[in-house]
Amino acid sequence: MGFSCGEVFHNSMLPSIVSAQRIGSLSALGLAVGNAGSLVALTAVLLTIALPASKEIDWSFLPTQPLFGLDPALHEHERIAGGNCRAVAAGFPSSLAVVDTGSTFDRGDGAARGG
């Protein structure tokens, strides 16, 4: 749900930063990079928090305890919000870089009169 809301927000900014011919390719690139970032983040959480907390896999490269001192007995590793932190860190710079072009809101009466 959050991704869909973000997609609408980012796609609404596309006409102000690229030409009409490149909107589709930039939107697709943003979707691909976002998905790749999610996979990297999920893999990092799996290898550094979830698997060490489960103690079921004993691979030599895994830490012995979850990172950040999370206590598996208190189920702290299940509540970590790393994805939200990544979304804020990635979204904040884009909100600074895009210039607000003002409102293009139409109340609807102009469209109703114009047919």
C-alpha positions in Angstrom: 0.0 0.0 0.0 2.8 2.4 0.9 4.6 1.7 -2.3 1.5 2.5 -4.4 1.1 5.8 -2.6 4.7 6.7 -3.2 4.5 5.6 -6.9 1.6 8.1 -7.4 3.6 10.9 -5.8 6.8 10.2 -7.7 5.0 9.8 -11.1 3.2 13.1 -10.6 6.6 14.8 -10.4 7.9 13.3 -13.6 6.5 15.9 -16.1 8.4 18.6 -14.3 11.8 16.9 -14.6 11.8 15.0 -17.9 10.3 15.4 -21.4 7.1 13.6 -22.3 8.9 11.1 -24.4 11.1 10.0 -21.5 8.5 9.7 -18.7 7.9 6.0 -19.3 11.6 5.1 -19.2 12.3 7.2 -16.2 9.3 5.7 -14.3 10.5 2.2 -15.2 14.0 3.0 -14.1 12.8 4.3 -10.8 10.7 1.2 -10.3 13.6 -1.1 -11.1 16.0 0.8 -8.8 13.5 0.8 -6.0 12.9 -2.9 -6.3 16.7 -3.6 -6.4 17.1 -1.5 -3.3 14.4 -3.4 -1.5 16.1 -6.7 -2.4 19.4 -5.4 -1.1 17.8 -4.2 2.2 15.9 -7.5 2.7 19.0 -9.5 2.0 21.0 -7.4 4.5 18.3 -7.9 7.2 18.1 -11.6 6.5 21.9 -12.1 6.8 22.5 -9.7 9.7 19.4 -10.0 11.8 16.9 -12.7 11.0 19.2 -15.7 10.4 21.5 -14.9 13.4 18.3 -14.6 15.6 16.9 -17.9 14.5 20.1 -19.8 15.4 19.0 -22.5 12.9 21.7 -22.0 10.3 25.4 -22.0 11.3 27.2 -20.4 8.4 30.7 -19.0 9.3 30.1 -15.6 7.7 26.9 -14.9 9.8 27.2 -12.9 13.0 26.6 -14.9 16.2 24.0 -12.4 17.4 21.7 -10.0 15.6 23.1 -6.6 14.9 22.3 -3.6 17.0 22.0 -5.8 20.2 18.5 -7.0 19.3 17.3 -9.6 21.8 15.7 -12.6 20.1 14.0 -13.6 23.4 12.1 -10.4 23.3 11.3 -10.8 19.6 13.0 -7.5 18.9 14.4 -8.8 15.6 10.8 -9.2 14.3 10.0 -5.5 14.9 13.0 -3.8 13.3 11.9 -1.0 10.9 14.9 -0.8 8.6 12.8 -0.6 5.4 11.0 2.5 6.7 14.4 4.2 7.5 15.6 3.4 3.9 12.4 4.8 2.4 12.8 8.1 4.4 16.5 8.3 3.6 15.9 7.8 -0.2 12.7 10.0 -0.4 14.0 13.0 1.5 16.6 14.2 -1.1 14.1 13.9 -3.9 11.7 16.2 -2.1 14.4 18.8 -1.9 15.5 18.5 -5.5 12.1 18.9 -7.2 10.7 22.5 -7.5 7.0 23.0 -6.7 5.3 24.3 -9.8 2.1 25.4 -8.1 -1.4 23.9 -8.1 -3.1 22.7 -11.3 -6.2 21.7 -9.4 -9.4 22.2 -11.2 -12.6 22.2 -9.2 -14.4 20.4 -11.9 -16.8 23.0 -13.0 -14.6 24.1 -15.9 -14.5 20.5 -17.1 -18.2 20.2 -16.7 -18.9 23.4 -18.7 -16.4 22.5 -21.4 -17.8 19.1 -21.9 
